[in-house]
Each structure stands twice: as structure tokens, then as C-alpha cells.
Amino acid sequence: MQVIYPTLFLIHITNDVDLEIALCGAYNQYLAQVLGKSRARLRWVAVLPLHSVDQSIKQMHEAKLNGAVGIFFSGIVGALTLNNPHFYPIYAEAEKLGLPICVHIGQSCRHLLDFFDLELNGTFAASHLPPIIGFRDLVASAIPETFPSLKFGFLEVSASWVPFLYHHLKRSARPRPSFPNARWKHASCKDLFRDYRIYVACEADEDIPYLAGYIGEDHLMIGSDYGHNDPAEEKALVETMKAREDLSAAWVDKILVQSPKHFYSI
């Protein structure tokens, strides 16, 4: 079983809402038709015209009926961060439908694309930082508490940033003169991921036992970026994972199979 993510939508495409509606609708219909022939071996994540709440909800229902197992998000959507109330109706409907929010790397913020020179700065700021910012915004604003059964996943951005973000969020939540009512309710990073139903895709060459101490074994997944010629590609993913001496066979199965199945409700 594989879950297909929308490469076409990893960059900012248009500010034309009507065009965005048409592009997302056509893409979702195409995936439904093509992947429907795989007899559930290939699953897919729907792309929504997120600047239109009504159309996003409409297309979300159609995608669910056609076999979608998640909703694609970037860490920043245009000029909107993931804790913007604009997205609340979309989160609420995704929660009702049992579709997780899948935050993926991507250059969907035109402001970042205009600011950074890709030849000088690469894609790190415009593509890899937005999901990390999205994680910070969702947790700092306690968005998962507003939608208590909605799951959130962070894909293809590795997992080694988690200890830093946890430290930053915990320190930021300390009461101080400017924020006297600040509170941090999570006893540990594991509790944060469990309570907020957050999953992270690690990479095969990361220090997974160390990261599991923060994220928890049940909330780690993995992706191969199969078919891409970029740093996230891992052609021999299964063999590489099984060859690791610091991971048991049961743990490898959990990362490759069981946790993704739970996250995508498959």
C-alpha cells in the first residue's frame, strides 16, 4: 500500500480562486479515476482550493467518496498560517469525515518565493521551513484541542527538528510579565504528540531511537519519496530500514505499516 502526494501543488500556483477551484477539482478527479484501478493498493491525498471554504468542503466530500485518505496542506497557505480561523470550517469538516490534515513540504507562500533566491538559498526556507512553522502555529494555538479527533501529520520534512521545536514551545509557554497567563499542559513531548494526535515522517538515516524518545514509537511514520530525484528519495527504503541494527523487526513494521495505517484510517 502506498499513499500518493500531489507534486503539482508543492509550489504556489495561482491567486485566482476560480482557477484554483478548477485545478484542484480536476486533479482530484484524475487521481480518483487512475488510482481507483489499483484496487486500494494505491491511496491518495486530496488537494483543496483552500482559499474557498465552501468549495473546499464540497471537494472534500467528493474526494472522500472517491477514496481519498487525507487532506494536503502546506505549512503556510498563501498569506495564511495554519492557525488562521479561515481554516476552522475545513478542519471541522475533515474531522467529521475522518480525513487527517497532511502538512507537506512545499513552496506555497509567494512571499517566501519572492524573498529568497533559490540559487543562493536553495529550497530550505521556502519549502522546508513552512511545515515546521505550521507545527509551531498549530501547537501554540492549541488547534488540536478545538478539533479533538482530528489527526495531523508532517510529511517529508524529516523529524530531527522536533526536539528543538518542543523546547522552544515549552519555553515560550512559561508565564512571564508580558504573558502572565501562559501555561504548558504537556508533561512530555510524547504526551504532546499523543494528546494532539500528531504524526511525523522520519527518514531512514535519522537517529530514530533518539527521536522516538520525544515523539513516541506510535507516532513515527516514514516516506520514500519514491520516483523523485531529490534529497528525500530513498530507493531501497524497506531494505535500509530492515538492515538497521538499532530497530527491531516489530518496530520497523510499526513505522512502515501500522502507524501509517492508523494515521490514514486504512
N, C-alpha and C positions, 0 to 999 in steps of 0.2 A: 504494500500500500504506500502510495506517495501522495503528498499534498502539493498542488501546483500554485505558485505565487505569480502575480502579474508583473512581469518585467516591463511591459509597455508603460506602466503607470509609476515607475520609480523616479520619474522626473516631473517637474511642473510642466503641464501640457497647455493649459488654456485658462483664461479668466472668463471665458464665455460660458455662462451657466448652461444655456441650452445645448451648446456643443458638448459640454461635459456630460450632460444627461444622455445625449445620443451615443457618445463614445462608450460610456460605462454600460449602457444597456446592450449595445452591440457586442461588446467584449464578453459580458456575462452570458448572453445567448449563445455565442460561439463556443465558449468553454462547455456550456451545458450540453450542446449538441455533440461536440467531439469527445469529451470525456465520458459522456453517457454510454459510449460504446465500450468502455473499459470494464464494464460490469463491476463498478465500485472499486477497482484496483487503483485508479487514479481519482483523487478528490481535488477539490478546488476551493479557492478563497475568492469571494466576490469583491468587486470594486464598485464603490458607490459614488454618485455625484454629490459629495458631501456638502457642497455649498447650497444644495436644495434639500431641506429636511423632508418635505413631502415626497419628492422623487426618490430619495434615499430609502425611505421606509417602503415605498412601493416596490422598488427594485430588490430590496432585501427579502421581501416576501416571495417574489418570483424566484430569486436565487435559491432560497431555502427549498422551495418546491422542486427545483431542478438539481438538487444535490450539493449545493454549496455547504461547506462546513465551518466557515469563518468569514469575518469582515476585515478587509485590508484597510489599514491606516498607516499614514506616515506619522513621525513624531511631531511634526508641525505641518498643518494643512493650510497652505497659502499663508495668510497672516494670522491664522487661528491656532492657538495651542490646545492641547487635548483636554485641559480643564475649563475650556470656554463653554459657557452654558448653551451655546448654539448646538453642541453635540449631545446634550442630555436626552432629547427625544429619540435620537438614534441609538444611544446606549440603552435606553429603556426598551426599545423595540427589539434590539439584539438580545437583550436579557430574556424577554418573553419567548423568543424563537430559539434560545439555546445556542446562539452563534457567538463565539468568542471574538474579542477585539484583537486583531493580529497586527502589532506595530512592527513594521519592517523598515530597514534602511531605505533611503531614497532622498532625492533632491526635489522635494515637493514645495519648498519655500523659495519663491522667486527672489526674495530679498537676500537670502544667503547666496544664491547663484550669482546675483549681480555683484555681491560684495567680494567674494573670493575668486581669485584667479586660479582656475583648475590646473593650469600648467605649473604654477608656483606652489599652490597649496594642496593639490590633489583633491580627493573627494571626501576627506575626513570630516571637515567642518560642515559641508553642505549635505552630506549623505549619512555619515555615521553618527554625528552628534545629535541630530533631531530625535531619534528613538530614546537616547539617554535623557534628553531634556523632557521628552514625553513621559518617561518613567517618573522623573522628579515631580512633574506637574500633577500627575495622577495621584501619586502618593501624598505629596504635600497638601493637596486639596481634598484628600480622603475620598476621591471619587468612587472607589470600590465600595465604600460604606453606603453610598446613595443607591447603588445597584448591587444588592447583596448576593446575587447568584451569578453575576456576570464575570467571565474569566478574561484575563488579559495576558497576551503573550508578546515577547520581544524576540524577534527573529533576525538572524544573520548579522547581529551586531556583537557577537561573542558574549561572554559572561564575566570577564575579568574586571569590568567596571563596577560590578555590584558592591564589593566591599567599600569602595570609595564613596559611592552614592549613599549607601546605608549610613556611613559615618557622617557624611555631610547633612543628610536629612535629620539624623538624630540630634546633631549639634544645633542645627537650625531651629529645632523644636524646643530647645531649652527656654524656660521663662527668663526674660531679661527686661530691662526698663522699657524698651520700645515694643516688646511683645509679652506683656505680663501674663497673658492667659495661654501662652503656648504650652502644649503638653505632648509627650511622646508616649503612646499607649502600648507599643510593642516591646515585649520582653527581650526579643532577639530578632535577628534578621530572618531566621527561619519562620518565626511567628508572623512576621510581616508578610512573607510570601504565602504562607498558608492562609492567614486570615483574609488577605486581599485576593487570593486565587490568581496569583501571578506566576507565569512560567517563563523561563528563559532558555533560549537555544545556545548551548555552548559549542565549542569547536573541538575537534578530535585531539588537538595538541595542547589544549589548555590543562591547567592543574585542576582536574575535575574533583578529586577528593577534597582539596582545599576549598573550592567554590561550593561544594555540597555542604560544607560546614556553615555557610552563610545562607544558601538558597534552599537546601534540603534536597535529599535524593529524589523525592517525588515531584519536584518542580523543575527538573532539568530535562531538556529535550536536546535534539541535535538536528542539523540540516546539512546537506552535502553541497548545495548549490550545483547540483548535477547539470552538466551541459554548458556551464559558463566558464569562460577563461579569465577568472579573476581571483583575487586572494582568498575568497571564501570557498573556492572549489575544493572538493575532497573526493577524488575519483574512487579510491579504494576505502570508502568510509567504514563499511562494515568490517572489513579485514583489519583496518587500522585500530578500530575500537576493540575488537576481539583479541588483538595482539598485545594490548596494554596489560602489564602485569599488576598494575595497581587497581584494576577494576575487575570485579567478579563477573562471571557469565550472567548471573541474575541481574546485576546492576546494569550491565550493558543492554540487556533485554529491556530493562525498565526505561533507560534513556532512549533507545531506538524505537521501542514499540509501545510499552504500556503507558508511559506518561503522555506521548502524543495522542494515543487513543482516548485517554481521559480528557485531555485538553480539547480535542476536536469533537468529543462525544461520539466516537465511532465504535 
